[in-house]
Amino acid sequence: MRRITVVGSSGSGKTIFARRLAAKLGVPYLELDGMFWDPNWTQVDDETFRARADAATAGDSWVADGNYARARSIVLGRADTVVWLDLPLRTCLWRILRRTARRVRTQEVLFSGNREAWRRHVGRDSLVWWLVTSHGRKRREYHARFFDPQPEFPHLRVHRFGSSAEAQAWLASV
């Protein structure tokens, strides 16, 4: 296990898990969100994002987190291990709401100097809406990608966890 990517729905705990795993392994942590978002929540173009992901994953060892289809071929193509945090929708939704409330209250600075605001979590362009409308679809896509008879990335070792307790137990055993 040298190049690991952590995937799952928004609110599944990818970032915290990936940071802890990288620290435990003593390898770089790569945050795909930080490569995708520039200041003022400006999305970078696909070419820039792919170039950033390509440069970041060129190393011999790393732990990345994120689900960007735009960089999937790069990240999953180079990874040797996937940790899929396949948590229930209710858990992810609760975490997003709790995390957003904390970040808005504390004005926590995220990647590229961005800060969360409640307006980003209301309406059809919100993270909450994205989670509710994509959770089931993403779950089916991941299952097909990693476990169908002919997986898209057959070289990957996949660890699928349906609860935080399962994921934390695995992390403790690493």
C-alpha positions in Angstrom: 0.0 0.0 0.0 1.8 3.1 -1.2 -0.7 5.1 -3.3 -4.1 5.2 -1.7 -7.2 7.1 -2.7 -10.1 7.6 -0.3 -13.5 7.9 -2.0 -17.1 8.2 -0.9 -20.1 10.5 -0.8 -19.8 14.1 0.5 -19.9 14.0 4.3 -18.6 10.4 4.5 -15.4 11.5 6.2 -12.9 11.2 3.3 -10.8 14.1 4.3 -10.3 13.3 8.0 -9.8 9.6 7.2 -7.2 10.4 4.4 -5.3 12.8 6.6 -5.1 10.3 9.5 -4.0 7.5 7.1 -1.4 9.7 5.5 0.0 10.8 8.9 0.0 7.2 10.1 1.9 6.0 7.0 4.2 9.1 6.9 3.2 9.9 3.3 1.9 13.1 1.6 -1.8 13.9 1.9 -3.4 15.1 -1.4 -6.7 17.0 -1.2 -8.3 17.0 -4.6 -10.7 19.8 -3.5 -7.7 22.0 -3.0 -6.6 21.3 -6.5 -10.0 21.9 -8.0 -11.1 25.1 -6.2 -9.2 28.4 -6.6 -10.0 31.5 -4.4 -13.6 32.7 -4.3 -14.8 29.2 -5.0 -13.7 29.5 -8.6 -13.5 26.1 -10.3 -10.3 25.6 -12.3 -10.6 24.4 -15.9 -10.2 20.7 -16.6 -6.7 21.0 -18.1 -5.4 22.8 -15.0 -7.1 20.4 -12.6 -5.8 17.3 -14.4 -2.3 18.9 -14.5 -2.4 19.5 -10.8 -3.6 16.0 -10.1 -1.0 14.5 -12.4 1.9 16.4 -10.7 0.6 15.6 -7.2 0.2 11.9 -7.9 3.5 11.5 -9.6 5.2 10.5 -6.4 5.9 7.0 -5.1 3.5 7.2 -2.1 0.6 9.4 -1.1 -3.0 9.3 0.2 -5.5 11.3 -1.8 -9.2 12.1 -1.1 -11.9 13.1 -3.6 -14.2 11.9 -6.2 -13.5 14.0 -9.3 -14.4 12.2 -12.5 -12.1 14.7 -14.4 -9.1 13.2 -12.7 -10.3 9.6 -12.1 -8.1 8.1 -14.8 -5.0 9.7 -13.3 -5.7 9.1 -9.6 -7.2 5.6 -9.8 -4.8 4.7 -12.6 -1.9 5.4 -10.3 -3.4 4.2 -7.0 -2.8 0.7 -5.7 -5.4 0.9 -3.0 -8.9 2.4 -2.7 -10.7 3.0 0.6 -14.4 3.4 -0.1 -16.3 5.0 2.8 -19.8 3.7 1.9 -21.7 5.3 4.7 -25.5 5.7 4.8 -27.1 8.9 3.4 -28.4 9.9 6.8 -24.9 9.8 8.3 -23.4 11.9 5.4 -26.2 14.4 5.5 -25.9 14.9 9.3 -22.1 15.3 8.9 -22.5 17.9 6.2 -24.9 20.0 8.2 -22.8 19.7 11.4 -19.6 20.5 9.5 -21.1 23.5 7.7 -22.5 24.9 10.9 -19.1 24.7 12.6 -17.3 26.2 9.6 -19.7 29.1 9.2 -19.5 29.8 12.9 -15.7 29.6 13.2 -15.0 31.1 9.7 -12.6 28.2 9.1 -10.4 28.9 6.1 -10.4 26.0 3.6 -8.3 25.4 0.6 -7.3 28.4 -1.5 -8.5 30.7 1.3 -12.2 29.8 0.8 -14.7 29.8 3.6 -18.1 28.1 3.7 -21.3 30.1 3.9 -24.9 29.0 4.4 -25.9 30.2 1.0 -23.8 27.5 -0.6 -25.9 24.9 1.2 -29.4 26.1 0.2 -31.0 25.3 -3.2 -30.3 23.1 -6.1 -26.6 24.2 -6.4 -25.9 23.2 -2.8 -23.8 20.4 -1.3 -26.9 19.1 0.5 -28.9 18.9 -2.7 -25.9 17.2 -4.5 -25.6 14.6 -1.7 -29.3 13.8 -1.6 -29.5 13.4 -5.4 -26.2 11.7 -6.0 -25.7 9.3 -3.0 -27.5 6.3 -4.5 -26.1 6.8 -8.0 -22.6 7.2 -6.8 -22.9 4.1 -4.6 -24.0 2.1 -7.7 -21.2 3.5 -9.8 -18.6 2.7 -7.2 -19.9 -0.8 -6.9 -19.8 -1.3 -10.6 -16.4 0.3 -10.9 -14.7 -1.8 -8.2 -16.7 -5.0 -7.9 -18.3 -5.9 -11.2 -16.9 -9.0 -12.9 -14.8 -6.8 -15.1 -13.9 -3.8 -12.9 -12.7 -0.6 -14.5 -9.4 -0.6 -12.5 -8.6 -4.3 -11.9 -5.2 -3.5 -10.3 -6.8 -1.9 -7.3 -7.2 -3.4 -3.8 -10.5 -2.1 -2.6 -11.5 -1.7 1.1 -15.2 -0.9 1.4 -16.5 0.3 4.8 -20.2 0.7 5.6 -19.7 2.4 8.9 -17.2 4.7 10.5 -16.5 2.1 13.1 -15.4 -0.4 10.4 -13.2 2.3 8.8 -11.6 3.3 12.1 -10.9 -0.3 13.0 -9.1 -0.9 9.7 -7.2 2.4 10.2 -6.1 1.2 13.6 -4.8 -2.0 12.1 -2.7 -0.4 9.4 
